[in-house]
Amino acid sequence: MPHGTLEVVVVSAKGLENTDFLCNMDPYVILTCRTQEKKSSVASGKGSDPEWNETFVFNVSEGVSELNLKIMDSDAGSNDDFVGEVTIQLEPVFAEGSMPPTAYRVVKDEEYKGEIRVGLTFTPEMRNDGDFQFENLGGYQQSTCRDY
């Protein structure tokens, strides 16, 4: 299982279902990677096509296989509205090292609610086990013996 850091760039969204009837919605994203949770800024008044261009970093360890993005609409004076969500499988980024900003389908109740563009970069952690140092190279482990 990979260990390291996952850098997530939340770029933008388009075609989101507007949950505000009288004005543009104020969307934000809650990112969850296992037990770690981060929140983007609120794109105030940006409506269905917000831009964030924000970077988040997660520590990756045993059992991490997906990243969940929940898009919400910030509402003053009442509970925020759930717009939709995306679950991104992380195996491809663990194998490739990075994935350029890609559009993912936002769904709510199994219905299409727009898309969100997200870029991913995985940096493996150098593991030191005894006299050998292991580097995860996308499923292949290369070991090097250190000279003392």
Backbone as CSV, one residue per row, in Angstrom:
resi,resn,N_x,N_y,N_z,CA_x,CA_y,CA_z,C_x,C_y,C_z
1,MET,0.853,-1.181,0.000,0.000,0.000,0.000,0.894,1.237,0.000
2,PRO,0.549,2.226,-0.787,1.390,3.417,-0.867,1.323,4.280,0.394
3,HIS,2.454,4.891,0.686,2.560,5.881,1.752,3.156,7.129,1.115
4,GLY,2.666,8.289,1.514,3.203,9.526,0.976,2.210,10.655,1.122
5,THR,2.304,11.625,0.218,1.385,12.762,0.248,0.610,12.852,-1.057
6,LEU,-0.637,13.185,-0.931,-1.526,13.378,-2.073,-1.859,14.857,-2.139
7,GLU,-1.500,15.487,-3.265,-1.822,16.897,-3.480,-3.033,16.958,-4.403
8,VAL,-4.060,17.648,-3.958,-5.307,17.757,-4.701,-5.523,19.221,-5.072
9,VAL,-5.674,19.491,-6.364,-5.969,20.850,-6.821,-7.417,20.877,-7.289
10,VAL,-8.253,21.600,-6.545,-9.650,21.782,-6.941,-9.665,23.013,-7.842
11,VAL,-9.881,22.785,-9.142,-9.775,23.854,-10.125,-11.088,24.611,-10.259
12,SER,-12.122,23.941,-10.721,-13.387,24.620,-10.998,-14.501,23.589,-11.139
13,ALA,-15.702,24.085,-11.320,-16.852,23.225,-11.597,-17.679,23.912,-12.675
14,LYS,-18.486,23.121,-13.362,-19.392,23.738,-14.325,-20.672,22.932,-14.419
15,GLY,-21.732,23.650,-14.714,-23.028,23.020,-14.881,-23.637,22.481,-13.610
16,LEU,-23.200,22.984,-12.441,-23.781,22.517,-11.188,-25.244,22.929,-11.104
17,GLU,-26.023,22.091,-10.483,-27.431,22.427,-10.302,-27.536,23.543,-9.262
18,ASN,-28.146,24.655,-9.640,-28.281,25.797,-8.741,-29.343,25.489,-7.700
19,THR,-28.950,25.493,-6.432,-29.878,25.185,-5.351,-30.551,26.436,-4.789
20,ASP,-30.121,27.619,-5.236,-30.739,28.877,-4.801,-31.673,29.365,-5.897
21,PHE,-32.903,29.656,-5.543,-33.894,30.028,-6.541,-33.857,31.504,-6.912
22,LEU,-33.501,32.360,-5.967,-33.571,33.791,-6.216,-32.232,34.427,-6.585
23,CYS,-31.138,33.735,-6.353,-29.824,34.306,-6.642,-28.830,33.192,-6.970
24,ASN,-27.618,33.579,-7.314,-26.577,32.590,-7.578,-26.160,31.901,-6.288
25,MET,-25.872,30.625,-6.395,-25.427,29.891,-5.206,-23.975,30.219,-4.879
26,ASP,-23.569,29.860,-3.669,-22.228,30.108,-3.152,-21.574,28.760,-2.831
27,PRO,-21.044,28.062,-3.848,-20.553,26.701,-3.625,-19.183,26.630,-2.957
28,TYR,-18.973,25.533,-2.244,-17.677,25.176,-1.681,-17.565,23.659,-1.715
29,VAL,-16.353,23.159,-1.470,-16.099,21.721,-1.568,-15.532,21.216,-0.246
30,ILE,-16.063,20.083,0.220,-15.508,19.386,1.374,-14.786,18.156,0.817
31,LEU,-13.476,18.074,1.081,-12.652,16.970,0.590,-12.377,16.019,1.749
32,THR,-12.603,14.725,1.528,-12.370,13.730,2.568,-11.516,12.609,2.010
33,CYS,-10.411,12.355,2.704,-9.511,11.249,2.360,-9.371,10.421,3.634
34,ARG,-10.123,9.357,3.708,-10.241,8.503,4.887,-10.711,9.331,6.075
35,THR,-9.863,9.631,7.058,-10.312,10.390,8.231,-9.947,11.870,8.151
36,GLN,-9.208,12.262,7.092,-8.800,13.659,6.956,-9.854,14.424,6.159
37,GLU,-10.204,15.606,6.652,-11.207,16.412,5.960,-10.703,17.841,5.811
38,LYS,-10.887,18.397,4.615,-10.490,19.780,4.336,-11.652,20.461,3.611
39,LYS,-11.656,21.791,3.670,-12.756,22.548,3.078,-12.201,23.685,2.241
40,SER,-12.742,23.851,1.036,-12.330,24.955,0.166,-12.971,26.248,0.650
41,SER,-12.548,27.330,0.055,-13.206,28.605,0.323,-14.571,28.597,-0.371
42,VAL,-15.419,29.509,0.028,-16.734,29.642,-0.592,-16.592,30.550,-1.813
43,ALA,-17.057,30.056,-2.966,-17.026,30.856,-4.194,-18.301,31.700,-4.207
44,SER,-18.269,32.814,-3.472,-19.457,33.643,-3.266,-20.032,34.175,-4.575
45,GLY,-21.309,33.896,-4.771,-22.031,34.420,-5.929,-21.584,33.874,-7.269
46,LYS,-20.794,32.809,-7.274,-20.270,32.267,-8.542,-21.240,31.319,-9.227
47,GLY,-22.298,30.943,-8.548,-23.341,30.146,-9.180,-22.911,28.765,-9.612
48,SER,-23.353,28.362,-10.799,-23.166,26.999,-11.305,-21.788,26.733,-11.889
49,ASP,-20.977,27.775,-12.100,-19.660,27.615,-12.725,-18.549,28.266,-11.895
50,PRO,-18.351,27.802,-10.644,-17.349,28.424,-9.771,-15.923,28.022,-10.129
51,GLU,-14.980,28.862,-9.710,-13.553,28.554,-9.821,-12.939,28.712,-8.438
52,TRP,-12.080,27.736,-8.073,-11.395,27.796,-6.784,-9.884,27.892,-6.964
53,ASN,-9.306,27.007,-7.777,-7.848,26.927,-7.952,-7.142,26.869,-6.592
54,GLU,-7.583,25.926,-5.768,-7.024,25.753,-4.427,-6.368,24.388,-4.309
55,THR,-5.276,24.333,-3.543,-4.523,23.099,-3.361,-4.655,22.603,-1.922
56,PHE,-4.846,21.294,-1.803,-4.973,20.650,-0.497,-4.008,19.470,-0.455
57,VAL,-3.417,19.207,0.712,-2.457,18.108,0.840,-2.957,17.136,1.912
58,PHE,-2.955,15.847,1.551,-3.369,14.786,2.465,-2.207,13.823,2.670
59,ASN,-2.096,13.271,3.877,-1.134,12.208,4.148,-1.795,10.889,3.780
60,VAL,-1.112,10.085,2.972,-1.652,8.815,2.523,-0.952,7.691,3.273
61,SER,-1.760,6.764,3.826,-1.204,5.612,4.527,-2.066,4.395,4.218
62,GLU,-1.903,3.341,4.990,-2.625,2.086,4.766,-4.127,2.317,4.629
63,GLY,-4.716,1.645,3.666,-6.157,1.645,3.530,-6.756,2.796,2.750
64,VAL,-5.948,3.742,2.290,-6.491,4.865,1.525,-6.625,4.444,0.063
65,SER,-7.850,4.482,-0.452,-8.062,4.060,-1.835,-8.916,5.045,-2.631
66,GLU,-9.536,6.012,-1.936,-10.384,6.960,-2.653,-10.419,8.314,-1.965
67,LEU,-10.806,9.297,-2.765,-10.977,10.671,-2.309,-12.424,11.043,-2.578
68,ASN,-13.091,11.597,-1.578,-14.486,11.998,-1.749,-14.582,13.517,-1.743
69,LEU,-15.294,14.073,-2.722,-15.540,15.508,-2.796,-17.042,15.727,-2.674
70,LYS,-17.422,16.544,-1.723,-18.837,16.867,-1.532,-19.007,18.351,-1.823
71,ILE,-19.842,18.684,-2.800,-20.075,20.077,-3.164,-21.305,20.560,-2.399
72,MET,-21.116,21.691,-1.716,-22.177,22.275,-0.900,-22.439,23.707,-1.353
73,ASP,-23.619,24.211,-1.012,-23.990,25.599,-1.286,-24.152,26.296,0.058
74,SER,-23.302,27.278,0.316,-23.344,28.013,1.575,-24.588,28.903,1.607
75,ASP,-25.379,28.736,2.661,-26.590,29.546,2.834,-26.551,30.245,4.185
76,ALA,-26.575,31.572,4.173,-26.597,32.341,5.416,-27.964,32.174,6.065
77,GLY,-27.972,31.889,7.352,-29.225,31.820,8.089,-29.938,30.482,8.016
78,SER,-29.448,29.545,7.223,-30.059,28.213,7.174,-28.978,27.179,6.891
79,ASN,-29.361,25.910,6.930,-28.396,24.851,6.661,-27.919,24.936,5.210
80,ASP,-26.640,24.617,5.008,-26.089,24.601,3.648,-26.736,23.471,2.855
81,ASP,-26.890,23.706,1.548,-27.523,22.715,0.670,-26.479,21.779,0.079
82,PHE,-26.825,20.498,0.009,-25.985,19.496,-0.635,-26.249,19.553,-2.134
83,VAL,-25.195,19.816,-2.921,-25.328,19.925,-4.374,-25.087,18.577,-5.039
84,GLY,-24.032,17.881,-4.607,-23.694,16.584,-5.173,-22.314,16.165,-4.711
85,GLU,-21.881,14.980,-5.161,-20.576,14.492,-4.727,-19.891,13.679,-5.815
86,VAL,-18.586,13.481,-5.591,-17.733,12.732,-6.505,-16.833,11.835,-5.654
87,THR,-16.671,10.589,-6.084,-15.704,9.704,-5.449,-14.646,9.372,-6.491
88,ILE,-13.390,9.693,-6.178,-12.276,9.473,-7.102,-11.435,8.313,-6.584
89,GLN,-11.290,7.262,-7.405,-10.425,6.131,-7.062,-8.974,6.583,-7.212
90,LEU,-8.134,6.286,-6.239,-6.768,6.809,-6.218,-5.718,5.869,-6.807
91,GLU,-6.049,4.615,-7.090,-5.058,3.682,-7.650,-4.358,4.235,-8.896
92,PRO,-5.082,4.850,-9.854,-4.385,5.378,-11.038,-3.340,6.442,-10.699
93,VAL,-3.617,7.308,-9.744,-2.637,8.349,-9.392,-1.476,7.750,-8.606
94,PHE,-1.727,6.696,-7.818,-0.629,6.017,-7.124,0.311,5.391,-8.154
95,ALA,-0.250,4.833,-9.220,0.555,4.170,-10.253,1.280,5.176,-11.152
96,GLU,0.597,6.258,-11.534,1.154,7.233,-12.486,1.956,8.349,-11.829
97,GLY,1.641,8.663,-10.578,2.323,9.760,-9.889,1.549,11.062,-9.966
98,SER,0.892,11.315,-11.087,0.065,12.526,-11.183,-0.973,12.355,-12.280
99,MET,-2.027,13.137,-12.148,-3.073,13.183,-13.158,-3.424,14.657,-13.364
100,PRO,-3.390,15.112,-14.619,-3.711,16.518,-14.874,-5.169,16.803,-14.492
101,PRO,-5.537,18.080,-14.366,-6.927,18.386,-14.038,-7.887,17.666,-14.983
102,THR,-8.784,16.903,-14.368,-9.726,16.060,-15.088,-11.126,16.370,-14.596
103,ALA,-12.110,16.310,-15.497,-13.506,16.547,-15.124,-14.120,15.259,-14.583
104,TYR,-14.726,15.346,-13.414,-15.415,14.224,-12.792,-16.892,14.571,-12.661
105,ARG,-17.739,13.573,-12.871,-19.195,13.769,-12.795,-19.646,13.953,-11.353
106,VAL,-20.394,15.026,-11.112,-20.991,15.272,-9.806,-22.365,14.611,-9.820
107,VAL,-22.642,13.767,-8.823,-23.928,13.069,-8.767,-24.624,13.302,-7.434
108,LYS,-25.938,13.268,-7.495,-26.789,13.343,-6.302,-27.958,12.418,-6.573
109,ASP,-28.181,11.468,-5.688,-29.234,10.470,-5.886,-29.103,9.788,-7.251
110,GLU,-27.857,9.468,-7.610,-27.512,8.776,-8.857,-27.860,9.570,-10.119
111,GLU,-28.082,10.874,-9.987,-28.371,11.731,-11.136,-27.222,12.708,-11.363
112,TYR,-26.916,12.982,-12.630,-25.866,13.917,-13.021,-26.241,15.329,-12.591
113,LYS,-25.313,16.006,-11.878,-25.566,17.366,-11.373,-24.464,18.339,-11.764
114,GLY,-23.688,18.022,-12.818,-22.607,18.891,-13.257,-21.279,18.155,-13.180
115,GLU,-20.183,18.917,-13.258,-18.862,18.306,-13.160,-17.897,19.220,-12.427
116,ILE,-16.847,18.603,-11.883,-15.819,19.334,-11.163,-14.467,18.898,-11.709
117,ARG,-13.565,19.877,-11.891,-12.217,19.599,-12.409,-11.227,19.550,-11.249
118,VAL,-10.496,18.416,-11.184,-9.571,18.177,-10.089,-8.270,17.607,-10.645
119,GLY,-7.130,18.133,-10.180,-5.818,17.591,-10.521,-5.243,16.880,-9.307
120,LEU,-4.504,15.792,-9.537,-3.963,14.987,-8.444,-2.478,14.714,-8.646
121,THR,-1.702,14.788,-7.567,-0.286,14.426,-7.604,0.027,13.620,-6.353
122,PHE,0.652,12.449,-6.539,1.052,11.613,-5.414,2.569,11.586,-5.324
123,THR,3.092,11.887,-4.139,4.534,11.832,-3.888,4.781,10.731,-2.880
124,PRO,5.430,9.627,-3.316,5.668,8.525,-2.380,6.652,8.911,-1.290
125,GLU,6.453,8.313,-0.147,7.340,8.539,0.985,8.493,7.551,0.882
126,MET,9.699,8.034,1.091,10.850,7.133,1.111,10.783,6.346,2.407
127,ARG,10.733,5.027,2.291,10.633,4.154,3.460,12.004,3.627,3.815
128,ASN,12.351,3.652,5.073,13.644,3.148,5.526,13.396,1.940,6.416
129,ASP,13.657,0.745,5.888,13.469,-0.496,6.627,14.836,-1.160,6.812
130,GLY,15.457,-0.983,7.973,16.754,-1.584,8.232,17.838,-0.969,7.373
131,ASP,18.619,-1.814,6.686,19.721,-1.337,5.861,19.282,-1.010,4.434
132,PHE,18.037,-1.242,4.126,17.561,-1.004,2.771,16.598,0.167,2.760
133,GLN,16.628,0.893,1.669,15.701,1.995,1.485,14.831,1.652,0.293
134,PHE,13.509,1.735,0.473,12.567,1.365,-0.567,11.882,2.603,-1.109
135,GLU,11.703,2.633,-2.405,10.958,3.718,-3.037,9.854,3.091,-3.853
136,ASN,8.629,3.512,-3.625,7.494,2.985,-4.372,7.462,3.665,-5.732
137,LEU,7.596,2.874,-6.782,7.600,3.408,-8.142,6.418,2.852,-8.919
138,GLY,5.191,3.181,-8.463,3.999,2.749,-9.187,3.826,1.247,-9.223
139,GLY,3.927,0.581,-8.098,3.721,-0.849,-8.042,5.028,-1.629,-8.086
140,TYR,6.112,-0.993,-8.459,7.429,-1.626,-8.512,8.248,-1.053,-7.381
141,GLN,8.887,-1.886,-6.593,9.738,-1.388,-5.515,11.193,-1.574,-5.892
142,GLN,11.924,-0.514,-5.817,13.363,-0.550,-6.091,14.067,-0.418,-4.747
143,SER,15.026,-1.293,-4.481,15.761,-1.213,-3.231,17.212,-0.882,-3.503
144,THR,17.785,-0.119,-2.609,19.202,0.210,-2.712,19.829,0.011,-1.354
145,CYS,20.967,-0.617,-1.335,21.690,-0.850,-0.091,22.600,0.355,0.158
146,ARG,22.574,0.852,1.391,23.418,1.997,1.733,24.793,1.506,2.154
147,ASP,25.801,2.242,1.757,27.162,1.930,2.184,27.437,2.629,3.512
148,TYR,28.076,1.914,4.443,28.409,2.508,5.735,29.878,2.719,5.827
